[in-house]
Amino acid sequence: QVQLLQWGAGLLKPSETLSLTCAVSGGSFSGYYWSWIRQPPGKGLEWIGEIDHSGSTNYNPSLKSRVTMSGDTSKNQFSLKLTSMTAADTAVYYCARMTDLWGQGTLVTVSS
Amino acid sequence: SSDLTQDPAVSVALGQTVRITCQGDSLRSHYASWYQQKPGQAPILVIFGQNIRPSGIPDRFSGSTSGNTASLTITGAQAEDEADYHCNSRDSSDNRWVFGGGTKLTVL
């Protein structure tokens, strides 16, 4: 059974960089696009971007200037970096294989 | 604002049928997927493609599309169906995934 396990810092100060990693267990990393999605408290879901096993990426234009995604096929992992964090970036961040597989989510709070 | 439009809240009496809708231009060329999300939990896929339920999803959940509107229908709503429901699809114009704002379903 394929599962996604994600981790990363949950409390950041304004201007810091978010760094999250997601590991794919029980299945193949290749052949799929892997996404990051976020959900501000009490609000809807927002797609951040995606990466495939070759490193090909697509980013949400609204976040593109601040986002970098990378992958490590040897570890079946992929990562998200989001720079210049502000309070508006406070959200639960999910890794996912669109559309059928989601990580457990990481609450990221940006506060001074 | 969201790329797909959903009603913020819908209610249904226990055992009755409810339809949750999702509107957007991307739906003219891509099927919607529907997710159920309960408080504090990650979304769970309930419908994808033309009308496909993942394993373990009850058959009271069904999906349909007409023009730029996708619908999720729950036939015989149960108390455990009370949740937020999100739709999403692919937007070919700029190769990204888009979501609706979510619909909070209350089962009375």
gemmi code that builds the backbone of each chain (N, CA, C; Angstrom):
import gemmi

chains = {
    "A": [
        ("GLN", (0.845, -1.187, 0.000), (0.000, 0.000, 0.000), (0.889, 1.250, 0.000)),
        ("VAL", (0.691, 2.098, -0.990), (1.504, 3.295, -1.117), (1.087, 4.320, -0.067)),
        ("GLN", (2.085, 4.910, 0.591), (1.813, 5.949, 1.582), (2.780, 7.102, 1.396)),
        ("LEU", (2.332, 8.280, 1.805), (3.179, 9.468, 1.800), (3.387, 9.923, 3.230)),
        ("LEU", (4.651, 10.120, 3.598), (4.991, 10.611, 4.928), (5.782, 11.894, 4.760)),
        ("GLN", (5.312, 12.967, 5.353), (5.928, 14.266, 5.178), (6.432, 14.814, 6.498)),
        ("TRP", (7.439, 15.687, 6.409), (7.985, 16.309, 7.611), (8.637, 17.637, 7.247)),
        ("GLY", (8.861, 18.437, 8.291), (9.493, 19.728, 8.121), (9.145, 20.653, 9.281)),
        ("ALA", (9.805, 21.781, 9.326), (9.602, 22.741, 10.407), (8.183, 23.300, 10.374)),
        ("GLY", (7.584, 23.435, 11.551), (6.208, 23.897, 11.633), (6.055, 25.343, 12.070)),
        ("LEU", (7.122, 25.963, 12.530), (7.052, 27.350, 12.992), (8.183, 28.145, 12.354)),
        ("LEU", (7.808, 29.175, 11.633), (8.787, 30.006, 10.950), (8.567, 31.477, 11.292)),
        ("LYS", (9.615, 32.243, 11.157), (9.508, 33.698, 11.309), (9.338, 34.333, 9.928)),
        ("PRO", (8.711, 35.498, 9.882), (8.589, 36.193, 8.591), (9.940, 36.322, 7.904)),
        ("SER", (9.923, 36.145, 6.604), (11.070, 36.214, 5.695), (11.855, 34.903, 5.633)),
        ("GLU", (11.583, 33.954, 6.520), (12.310, 32.689, 6.474), (11.804, 31.813, 5.327)),
        ("THR", (12.532, 30.726, 5.094), (12.194, 29.799, 4.009), (11.601, 28.512, 4.565)),
        ("LEU", (10.456, 28.133, 4.000), (9.817, 26.875, 4.350), (10.536, 25.738, 3.635)),
        ("SER", (10.762, 24.652, 4.360), (11.362, 23.479, 3.770), (10.615, 22.243, 4.253)),
        ("LEU", (10.000, 21.519, 3.332), (9.258, 20.309, 3.639), (9.721, 19.186, 2.726)),
        ("THR", (9.674, 17.962, 3.246), (10.035, 16.777, 2.473), (8.936, 15.742, 2.607)),
        ("CYS", (8.735, 14.999, 1.527), (7.712, 13.958, 1.501), (8.338, 12.674, 0.962)),
        ("ALA", (8.146, 11.577, 1.663), (8.684, 10.285, 1.246), (7.568, 9.380, 0.739)),
        ("VAL", (7.851, 8.715, -0.382), (6.914, 7.772, -0.973), (7.311, 6.373, -0.521)),
        ("SER", (6.427, 5.708, 0.190), (6.740, 4.358, 0.634), (5.740, 3.352, 0.071)),
        ("GLY", (6.236, 2.164, -0.227), (5.365, 1.098, -0.695), (4.978, 1.183, -2.150)),
        ("GLY", (5.645, 2.055, -2.900), (5.295, 2.192, -4.309), (6.376, 2.921, -5.079)),
        ("SER", (6.133, 3.073, -6.367), (7.128, 3.680, -7.242), (7.062, 5.201, -7.234)),
        ("PHE", (8.233, 5.807, -7.232), (8.328, 7.264, -7.356), (8.231, 7.677, -8.824)),
        ("SER", (8.703, 6.789, -9.691), (8.710, 7.089, -11.120), (7.331, 6.933, -11.723)),
        ("GLY", (7.109, 7.669, -12.817), (5.866, 7.516, -13.552), (4.721, 8.376, -13.072)),
        ("TYR", (4.980, 9.217, -12.091), (3.933, 10.068, -11.560), (4.458, 11.487, -11.389)),
        ("TYR", (3.509, 12.422, -11.324), (3.807, 13.758, -10.844), (3.405, 13.817, -9.375)),
        ("TRP", (4.235, 14.502, -8.568), (4.021, 14.613, -7.129), (3.823, 16.080, -6.782)),
        ("SER", (2.755, 16.353, -6.065), (2.324, 17.737, -5.832), (2.481, 18.172, -4.383)),
        ("TRP", (2.519, 19.482, -4.218), (2.351, 20.126, -2.917), (1.102, 20.999, -2.979)),
        ("ILE", (0.311, 20.945, -1.935), (-0.949, 21.673, -1.835), (-1.022, 22.263, -0.437)),
        ("ARG", (-1.623, 23.424, -0.304), (-1.752, 24.000, 1.032), (-3.186, 24.446, 1.303)),
        ("GLN", (-3.496, 24.593, 2.583), (-4.841, 24.969, 3.009), (-4.744, 25.909, 4.204)),
        ("PRO", (-4.936, 27.208, 3.987), (-4.957, 28.147, 5.124), (-6.080, 27.781, 6.085)),
        ("PRO", (-5.942, 28.141, 7.351), (-6.971, 27.793, 8.348), (-8.363, 28.250, 7.923)),
        ("GLY", (-9.294, 27.320, 7.884), (-10.672, 27.647, 7.558), (-10.940, 27.958, 6.106)),
        ("LYS", (-9.959, 27.709, 5.241), (-10.123, 28.068, 3.833), (-9.975, 26.852, 2.926)),
        ("GLY", (-10.020, 27.093, 1.622), (-9.944, 26.015, 0.651), (-8.520, 25.605, 0.328)),
        ("LEU", (-8.416, 24.675, -0.599), (-7.135, 24.102, -0.996), (-6.515, 24.905, -2.130)),
        ("GLU", (-5.193, 25.031, -2.101), (-4.454, 25.736, -3.146), (-3.287, 24.866, -3.608)),
        ("TRP", (-3.252, 24.582, -4.894), (-2.151, 23.806, -5.463), (-0.915, 24.680, -5.588)),
        ("ILE", (0.220, 24.177, -5.107), (1.464, 24.941, -5.141), (2.286, 24.578, -6.376)),
        ("GLY", (2.379, 23.289, -6.663), (3.150, 22.859, -7.808), (3.360, 21.367, -7.791)),
        ("GLU", (4.096, 20.873, -8.798), (4.334, 19.444, -8.924), (5.691, 19.178, -9.543)),
        ("ILE", (6.180, 17.953, -9.300), (7.463, 17.522, -9.839), (7.350, 16.053, -10.204)),
        ("ASP", (8.040, 15.632, -11.274), (8.081, 14.211, -11.592), (9.465, 13.649, -11.298)),
        ("HIS", (9.661, 12.344, -11.577), (10.896, 11.680, -11.182), (12.108, 12.230, -11.922)),
        ("SER", (11.867, 12.841, -13.097), (12.982, 13.375, -13.879), (13.364, 14.785, -13.451)),
        ("GLY", (12.554, 15.356, -12.542), (12.809, 16.719, -12.092), (12.024, 17.775, -12.841)),
        ("SER", (11.177, 17.340, -13.755), (10.329, 18.286, -14.473), (9.284, 18.869, -13.521)),
        ("THR", (9.130, 20.192, -13.544), (8.241, 20.862, -12.592), (7.194, 21.736, -13.288)),
        ("ASN", (6.079, 21.907, -12.602), (5.057, 22.898, -12.942), (4.705, 23.611, -11.657)),
        ("TYR", (4.652, 24.922, -11.690), (4.348, 25.687, -10.487), (3.106, 26.540, -10.700)),
        ("ASN", (2.388, 26.784, -9.603), (1.281, 27.735, -9.640), (1.865, 29.121, -9.944)),
        ("PRO", (1.364, 29.772, -10.994), (1.918, 31.094, -11.342), (1.904, 32.091, -10.187)),
        ("SER", (0.933, 31.945, -9.279), (0.825, 32.895, -8.175), (1.948, 32.747, -7.157)),
        ("LEU", (2.646, 31.613, -7.167), (3.706, 31.344, -6.196), (5.054, 31.072, -6.855)),
        ("LYS", (5.071, 31.074, -8.164), (6.226, 30.595, -8.921), (7.536, 31.275, -8.543)),
        ("SER", (7.471, 32.566, -8.244), (8.703, 33.307, -7.947), (9.345, 32.886, -6.635)),
        ("ARG", (8.596, 32.193, -5.777), (9.098, 31.852, -4.443), (9.267, 30.346, -4.245)),
        ("VAL", (8.879, 29.538, -5.228), (8.828, 28.086, -5.050), (9.972, 27.374, -5.766)),
        ("THR", (10.527, 26.384, -5.076), (11.444, 25.440, -5.705), (11.085, 24.043, -5.227)),
        ("MET", (10.903, 23.143, -6.173), (10.677, 21.737, -5.839), (11.824, 20.907, -6.378)),
        ("SER", (12.166, 19.881, -5.612), (13.237, 18.985, -6.024), (12.865, 17.560, -5.663)),
        ("GLY", (13.536, 16.601, -6.294), (13.261, 15.203, -6.032), (14.541, 14.407, -5.868)),
        ("ASP", (14.447, 13.319, -5.136), (15.569, 12.408, -4.935), (15.062, 10.997, -5.210)),
        ("THR", (15.319, 10.511, -6.408), (14.791, 9.194, -6.789), (15.431, 8.065, -5.996)),
        ("SER", (16.664, 8.271, -5.519), (17.337, 7.218, -4.747), (16.664, 6.995, -3.394)),
        ("LYS", (16.016, 8.049, -2.896), (15.345, 7.958, -1.594), (13.817, 7.947, -1.740)),
        ("ASN", (13.310, 8.026, -2.972), (11.864, 8.133, -3.183), (11.278, 9.297, -2.392)),
        ("GLN", (11.924, 10.441, -2.506), (11.495, 11.619, -1.777), (11.420, 12.833, -2.700)),
        ("PHE", (10.580, 13.772, -2.322), (10.542, 15.053, -3.015), (10.342, 16.154, -1.977)),
        ("SER", (10.775, 17.341, -2.339), (10.832, 18.423, -1.361), (10.273, 19.726, -1.917)),
        ("LEU", (9.871, 20.579, -0.978), (9.348, 21.910, -1.299), (10.138, 22.954, -0.534)),
        ("LYS", (10.516, 24.004, -1.218), (11.057, 25.191, -0.566), (10.229, 26.388, -1.007)),
        ("LEU", (9.795, 27.178, -0.037), (9.010, 28.386, -0.307), (9.671, 29.527, 0.456)),
        ("THR", (10.180, 30.492, -0.285), (10.960, 31.568, 0.316), (10.082, 32.732, 0.769)),
        ("SER", (10.692, 33.624, 1.528), (10.068, 34.892, 1.945), (8.694, 34.669, 2.548)),
        ("MET", (8.619, 33.780, 3.511), (7.355, 33.436, 4.140), (6.783, 34.622, 4.912)),
        ("THR", (5.454, 34.760, 4.833), (4.730, 35.767, 5.607), (3.564, 35.094, 6.323)),
        ("ALA", (2.859, 35.858, 7.134), (1.718, 35.317, 7.864), (0.670, 34.755, 6.899)),
        ("ALA", (0.586, 35.318, 5.705), (-0.377, 34.841, 4.712), (-0.064, 33.434, 4.213)),
        ("ASP", (1.132, 32.954, 4.477), (1.522, 31.598, 4.070), (1.230, 30.568, 5.153)),
        ("THR", (0.710, 31.013, 6.286), (0.315, 30.081, 7.336), (-0.771, 29.156, 6.816)),
        ("ALA", (-0.528, 27.850, 6.904), (-1.446, 26.881, 6.311), (-1.024, 25.473, 6.691)),
        ("VAL", (-1.910, 24.522, 6.445), (-1.519, 23.119, 6.448), (-1.015, 22.795, 5.047)),
        ("TYR", (0.179, 22.248, 4.972), (0.793, 21.900, 3.699), (0.721, 20.374, 3.530)),
        ("TYR", (0.228, 19.966, 2.360), (0.102, 18.546, 2.049), (0.988, 18.192, 0.857)),
        ("CYS", (1.595, 17.023, 0.902), (2.144, 16.442, -0.320), (1.105, 15.459, -0.851)),
        ("ALA", (1.109, 15.250, -2.145), (0.065, 14.415, -2.738), (0.477, 13.877, -4.089)),
        ("ARG", (-0.106, 12.763, -4.445), (-0.076, 12.265, -5.815), (-1.475, 12.532, -6.355)),
        ("MET", (-1.585, 13.558, -7.165), (-2.912, 13.932, -7.633), (-3.490, 12.817, -8.477)),
        ("THR", (-4.661, 12.353, -8.174), (-5.552, 12.877, -7.193), (-5.784, 11.956, -5.999)),
        ("ASP", (-5.144, 10.802, -5.983), (-5.645, 9.744, -5.105), (-4.880, 9.511, -3.820)),
        ("LEU", (-3.788, 10.192, -3.586), (-2.945, 9.867, -2.443), (-2.425, 11.151, -1.819)),
        ("TRP", (-2.656, 11.272, -0.496), (-2.278, 12.498, 0.213), (-1.445, 12.156, 1.437)),
        ("GLY", (-0.513, 13.055, 1.759), (0.208, 12.935, 3.012), (-0.673, 13.373, 4.172)),
        ("GLN", (-0.111, 13.287, 5.373), (-0.896, 13.575, 6.564), (-1.050, 15.067, 6.827)),
        ("GLY", (-0.252, 15.879, 6.167), (-0.324, 17.326, 6.346), (0.625, 17.819, 7.425)),
        ("THR", (1.148, 19.013, 7.229), (2.017, 19.675, 8.197), (1.513, 21.089, 8.408)),
        ("LEU", (1.169, 21.428, 9.638), (0.760, 22.798, 9.935), (2.002, 23.674, 10.011)),
        ("VAL", (2.032, 24.686, 9.175), (3.136, 25.640, 9.156), (2.596, 26.991, 9.579)),
        ("THR", (3.155, 27.522, 10.650), (2.738, 28.812, 11.180), (3.875, 29.809, 11.010)),
        ("VAL", (3.542, 30.964, 10.481), (4.522, 32.033, 10.320), (4.181, 33.142, 11.299)),
        ("SER", (5.079, 33.353, 12.247), (4.828, 34.352, 13.289), (6.139, 34.854, 13.847)),
        ("SER", (6.158, 36.128, 14.157), (7.369, 36.692, 14.753), (7.383, 36.459, 16.267)),
    ],
    "B": [
        ("SER", (-9.791, 34.425, -4.556), (-10.926, 33.661, -5.099), (-10.410, 32.370, -5.740)),
        ("SER", (-11.291, 31.397, -5.915), (-10.916, 30.103, -6.449), (-11.198, 30.059, -7.941)),
        ("ASP", (-10.502, 29.142, -8.625), (-10.696, 28.978, -10.062), (-11.976, 28.211, -10.375)),
        ("LEU", (-12.394, 27.375, -9.446), (-13.650, 26.653, -9.567), (-14.588, 27.189, -8.489)),
        ("THR", (-15.864, 27.296, -8.810), (-16.838, 27.898, -7.903), (-17.740, 26.856, -7.270)),
        ("GLN", (-17.782, 26.863, -5.948), (-18.667, 25.978, -5.197), (-19.503, 26.797, -4.234)),
        ("ASP", (-20.724, 26.325, -3.935), (-21.514, 26.927, -2.887), (-20.795, 26.703, -1.553)),
        ("PRO", (-20.733, 27.715, -0.703), (-20.003, 27.556, 0.565), (-20.618, 26.513, 1.488)),
        ("ALA", (-21.934, 26.400, 1.485), (-22.579, 25.485, 2.426), (-23.854, 24.913, 1.823)),
        ("VAL", (-24.102, 23.654, 2.145), (-25.302, 22.937, 1.715), (-25.744, 22.058, 2.870)),
        ("SER", (-27.049, 21.886, 3.023), (-27.543, 20.973, 4.055), (-28.503, 19.964, 3.440)),
        ("VAL", (-28.614, 18.826, 4.108), (-29.490, 17.748, 3.633), (-30.036, 17.002, 4.843)),
        ("ALA", (-31.281, 16.583, 4.737), (-31.869, 15.772, 5.799), (-31.311, 14.360, 5.719)),
        ("LEU", (-31.163, 13.738, 6.838), (-30.653, 12.365, 6.914), (-31.465, 11.452, 5.986)),
        ("GLY", (-30.759, 10.712, 5.133), (-31.406, 9.764, 4.234), (-31.870, 10.357, 2.909)),
        ("GLN", (-31.791, 11.667, 2.793), (-32.206, 12.308, 1.550), (-31.029, 12.461, 0.592)),
        ("THR", (-31.315, 12.958, -0.611), (-30.310, 13.117, -1.657), (-29.860, 14.571, -1.753)),
        ("VAL", (-28.565, 14.754, -1.921), (-28.011, 16.101, -2.034), (-27.052, 16.158, -3.211)),
        ("ARG", (-27.058, 17.298, -3.901), (-26.138, 17.529, -5.009), (-25.264, 18.725, -4.682)),
        ("ILE", (-23.972, 18.544, -4.829), (-22.990, 19.608, -4.618), (-22.381, 19.923, -5.973)),
        ("THR", (-22.358, 21.197, -6.338), (-21.911, 21.560, -7.674), (-20.594, 22.327, -7.661)),
        ("CYS", (-19.973, 22.323, -8.837), (-18.664, 22.930, -9.033), (-18.636, 23.473, -10.452)),
        ("GLN", (-18.360, 24.768, -10.600), (-18.396, 25.392, -11.927), (-17.044, 25.973, -12.293)),
        ("GLY", (-16.699, 25.846, -13.573), (-15.474, 26.447, -14.046), (-15.163, 26.046, -15.476)),
        ("ASP", (-14.433, 26.904, -16.165), (-14.129, 26.653, -17.576), (-13.308, 25.386, -17.777)),
        ("SER", (-12.429, 25.063, -16.825), (-11.570, 23.896, -16.988), (-12.375, 22.604, -17.077)),
        ("LEU", (-13.607, 22.630, -16.569), (-14.442, 21.435, -16.553), (-14.987, 21.087, -17.929)),
        ("ARG", (-14.840, 22.015, -18.855), (-15.280, 21.722, -20.226), (-14.333, 20.739, -20.921)),
        ("SER", (-13.091, 20.636, -20.400), (-12.132, 19.750, -21.036), (-11.517, 18.722, -20.104)),
        ("HIS", (-11.760, 18.839, -18.816), (-11.213, 17.887, -17.845), (-12.283, 17.524, -16.812)),
        ("TYR", (-12.331, 16.236, -16.477), (-13.255, 15.813, -15.428), (-12.832, 16.384, -14.074)),
        ("ALA", (-13.827, 16.590, -13.222), (-13.550, 16.983, -11.844), (-13.243, 15.758, -11.001)),
        ("SER", (-12.435, 15.973, -9.999), (-12.288, 15.014, -8.914), (-12.920, 15.634, -7.682)),
        ("TRP", (-13.445, 14.779, -6.811), (-14.112, 15.254, -5.605), (-13.445, 14.632, -4.379)),
        ("TYR", (-13.284, 15.468, -3.355), (-12.638, 15.045, -2.122), (-13.544, 15.344, -0.930)),
        ("GLN", (-13.526, 14.429, 0.011), (-14.201, 14.630, 1.297), (-13.143, 14.943, 2.337)),
        ("GLN", (-13.380, 15.968, 3.129), (-12.426, 16.327, 4.171), (-13.151, 16.578, 5.489)),
        ("LYS", (-12.779, 15.811, 6.489), (-13.326, 16.002, 7.839), (-12.337, 16.796, 8.673)),
        ("PRO", (-12.815, 17.457, 9.720), (-11.938, 18.351, 10.497), (-10.656, 17.670, 10.954)),
        ("GLY", (-9.555, 18.357, 10.706), (-8.264, 17.862, 11.153), (-7.687, 16.722, 10.337)),
        ("GLN", (-8.351, 16.384, 9.227), (-7.886, 15.267, 8.405), (-7.519, 15.727, 7.000)),
        ("ALA", (-6.702, 14.924, 6.339), (-6.383, 15.182, 4.935), (-7.585, 14.836, 4.056)),
        ("PRO", (-7.692, 15.468, 2.901), (-8.783, 15.126, 1.981), (-8.687, 13.672, 1.528)),
        ("ILE", (-9.850, 13.102, 1.241), (-9.956, 11.744, 0.721), (-10.695, 11.810, -0.611)),
        ("LEU", (-10.131, 11.167, -1.624), (-10.765, 11.139, -2.938), (-12.016, 10.274, -2.894)),
        ("VAL", (-13.141, 10.824, -3.366), (-14.377, 10.045, -3.388), (-14.896, 9.772, -4.805)),
        ("ILE", (-14.571, 10.667, -5.748), (-14.992, 10.487, -7.134), (-13.912, 11.061, -8.041)),
        ("PHE", (-13.601, 10.350, -9.134), (-12.712, 10.897, -10.148), (-13.135, 10.381, -11.519)),
        ("GLY", (-12.586, 10.988, -12.553), (-12.931, 10.572, -13.910), (-14.394, 10.821, -14.225)),
        ("GLN", (-14.927, 10.019, -15.129), (-16.311, 10.228, -15.549), (-17.263, 10.014, -14.384)),
        ("ASN", (-17.045, 8.998, -13.601), (-17.841, 8.736, -12.390), (-17.272, 7.473, -11.750)),
        ("ILE", (-16.061, 7.583, -11.227), (-15.361, 6.419, -10.687), (-15.133, 6.604, -9.194)),
        ("ARG", (-15.505, 5.585, -8.438), (-15.294, 5.614, -6.997), (-14.074, 4.773, -6.634)),
        ("PRO", (-13.141, 5.349, -5.889), (-12.021, 4.532, -5.399), (-12.546, 3.410, -4.507)),
        ("SER", (-11.716, 2.406, -4.349), (-12.083, 1.298, -3.478), (-12.412, 1.799, -2.074)),
        ("GLY", (-13.510, 1.309, -1.526), (-13.896, 1.667, -0.177), (-14.868, 2.827, -0.070)),
        ("ILE", (-15.110, 3.518, -1.184), (-16.068, 4.629, -1.179), (-17.466, 4.071, -1.443)),
        ("PRO", (-18.422, 4.380, -0.583), (-19.781, 3.828, -0.752), (-20.417, 4.231, -2.067)),
        ("ASP", (-21.292, 3.372, -2.576), (-21.899, 3.645, -3.876), (-22.977, 4.714, -3.806)),
        ("ARG", (-23.229, 5.278, -2.649), (-24.162, 6.408, -2.587), (-23.532, 7.687, -3.134)),
        ("PHE", (-22.208, 7.663, -3.352), (-21.508, 8.788, -3.946), (-21.437, 8.584, -5.465)),
        ("SER", (-21.804, 9.626, -6.217), (-21.704, 9.559, -7.672), (-21.372, 10.937, -8.215)),
        ("GLY", (-20.837, 10.959, -9.432), (-20.450, 12.212, -10.054), (-20.977, 12.326, -11.464)),
        ("SER", (-21.123, 13.558, -11.926), (-21.569, 13.810, -13.293), (-21.053, 15.172, -13.733)),
        ("THR", (-21.111, 15.400, -15.043), (-20.664, 16.681, -15.594), (-21.595, 17.094, -16.716)),
        ("SER", (-21.881, 18.389, -16.779), (-22.634, 18.953, -17.888), (-22.061, 20.331, -18.198)),
        ("GLY", (-21.475, 20.456, -19.398), (-20.886, 21.727, -19.753), (-19.758, 22.108, -18.817)),
        ("ASN", (-19.886, 23.258, -18.185), (-18.833, 23.715, -17.271), (-19.162, 23.437, -15.814)),
        ("THR", (-20.102, 22.528, -15.572), (-20.533, 22.238, -14.206), (-20.407, 20.754, -13.892)),
        ("ALA", (-19.675, 20.475, -12.811), (-19.572, 19.113, -12.294), (-20.409, 19.006, -11.038)),
        ("SER", (-20.947, 17.836, -10.813), (-21.803, 17.615, -9.644), (-21.395, 16.359, -8.907)),
        ("LEU", (-21.450, 16.447, -7.594), (-21.296, 15.295, -6.715), (-22.653, 15.056, -6.063)),
        ("THR", (-23.179, 13.852, -6.231), (-24.476, 13.516, -5.652), (-24.297, 12.458, -4.583)),
        ("ILE", (-24.904, 12.684, -3.443), (-24.942, 11.689, -2.375), (-26.402, 11.261, -2.243)),
        ("THR", (-26.644, 9.995, -2.561), (-28.011, 9.466, -2.540), (-28.231, 8.715, -1.237)),
        ("GLY", (-29.065, 9.284, -0.369), (-29.271, 8.692, 0.944), (-28.159, 9.103, 1.895)),
        ("ALA", (-28.049, 10.405, 2.143), (-26.949, 10.925, 2.949), (-26.973, 10.365, 4.370)),
        ("GLN", (-25.794, 10.041, 4.864), (-25.632, 9.515, 6.216), (-24.948, 10.556, 7.108)),
        ("ALA", (-25.079, 10.363, 8.399), (-24.487, 11.311, 9.338), (-22.978, 11.445, 9.115)),
        ("GLU", (-22.340, 10.331, 8.755), (-20.883, 10.350, 8.565), (-20.461, 11.063, 7.291)),
        ("ASP", (-21.421, 11.471, 6.467), (-21.091, 12.210, 5.251), (-20.911, 13.702, 5.533)),
        ("GLU", (-21.231, 14.118, 6.739), (-21.053, 15.532, 7.092), (-19.570, 15.860, 7.050)),
        ("ALA", (-19.215, 16.802, 6.174), (-17.800, 17.101, 5.895), (-17.724, 18.265, 4.927)),
        ("ASP", (-16.498, 18.690, 4.652), (-16.247, 19.627, 3.555), (-15.960, 18.819, 2.297)),
        ("TYR", (-16.486, 19.304, 1.182), (-16.258, 18.637, -0.098), (-15.594, 19.629, -1.060)),
        ("HIS", (-14.490, 19.181, -1.633), (-13.717, 20.014, -2.550), (-13.709, 19.381, -3.932)),
        ("CYS", (-13.818, 20.227, -4.956), (-13.657, 19.736, -6.321), (-12.329, 20.252, -6.870)),
        ("ASN", (-11.773, 19.527, -7.843), (-10.618, 20.061, -8.557), (-10.540, 19.474, -9.947)),
        ("SER", (-9.785, 20.131, -10.792), (-9.551, 19.630, -12.142), (-8.253, 20.228, -12.665)),
        ("ARG", (-7.882, 19.797, -13.846), (-6.675, 20.313, -14.490), (-7.063, 21.487, -15.366)),
        ("ASP", (-6.261, 22.558, -15.318), (-6.465, 23.708, -16.195), (-5.416, 23.640, -17.292)),
        ("SER", (-5.844, 23.317, -18.505), (-4.900, 23.130, -19.610), (-4.246, 24.421, -20.064)),
        ("SER", (-4.896, 25.539, -19.787), (-4.384, 26.817, -20.302), (-3.014, 27.152, -19.732)),
        ("ASP", (-2.784, 26.781, -18.479), (-1.459, 27.028, -17.902), (-0.944, 25.810, -17.132)),
        ("ASN", (-1.485, 24.650, -17.452), (-0.943, 23.374, -16.978), (-0.837, 23.319, -15.460)),
        ("ARG", (-1.941, 23.627, -14.784), (-1.928, 23.568, -13.329), (-3.205, 22.927, -12.825)),
        ("TRP", (-3.174, 22.477, -11.575), (-4.372, 21.976, -10.918), (-5.098, 23.148, -10.261)),
        ("VAL", (-6.425, 23.122, -10.341), (-7.235, 24.169, -9.726), (-8.266, 23.526, -8.806)),
        ("PHE", (-8.613, 24.258, -7.765), (-9.571, 23.775, -6.775), (-10.745, 24.732, -6.642)),
        ("GLY", (-11.878, 24.198, -6.185), (-12.981, 25.031, -5.742), (-12.743, 25.444, -4.302)),
        ("GLY", (-13.576, 26.353, -3.817), (-13.403, 26.858, -2.465), (-13.902, 25.911, -1.381)),
        ("GLY", (-14.575, 24.844, -1.805), (-15.073, 23.876, -0.840), (-16.524, 24.136, -0.442)),
        ("THR", (-17.271, 23.075, -0.194), (-18.660, 23.155, 0.265), (-18.795, 22.402, 1.577)),
        ("LYS", (-19.301, 23.086, 2.582), (-19.530, 22.443, 3.871), (-20.903, 21.796, 3.849)),
        ("LEU", (-20.934, 20.473, 3.964), (-22.181, 19.730, 3.963), (-22.609, 19.427, 5.390)),
        ("THR", (-23.822, 19.843, 5.726), (-24.419, 19.533, 7.017), (-25.536, 18.533, 6.823)),
        ("VAL", (-25.511, 17.446, 7.582), (-26.565, 16.436, 7.539), (-27.462, 16.642, 8.750)),
        ("LEU", (-28.708, 17.007, 8.483), (-29.643, 17.369, 9.550), (-30.368, 16.154, 10.125)),
    ],
}
model = gemmi.Model(1)
for chain_id, residues in chains.items():
    chain = gemmi.Chain(chain_id)
    for i, (resn, *xyz) in enumerate(residues, 1):
        res = gemmi.Residue()
        res.name, res.seqid = resn, gemmi.SeqId(i, " ")
        for name, pos in zip(("N", "CA", "C"), xyz):
            atom = gemmi.Atom()
            atom.name, atom.element = name, gemmi.Element(name[0])
            atom.pos, atom.b_iso = gemmi.Position(*pos), 0.0
            res.add_atom(atom)
        chain.add_residue(res)
    model.add_chain(chain)
structure = gemmi.Structure()
structure.add_model(model)
structure.setup_entities()
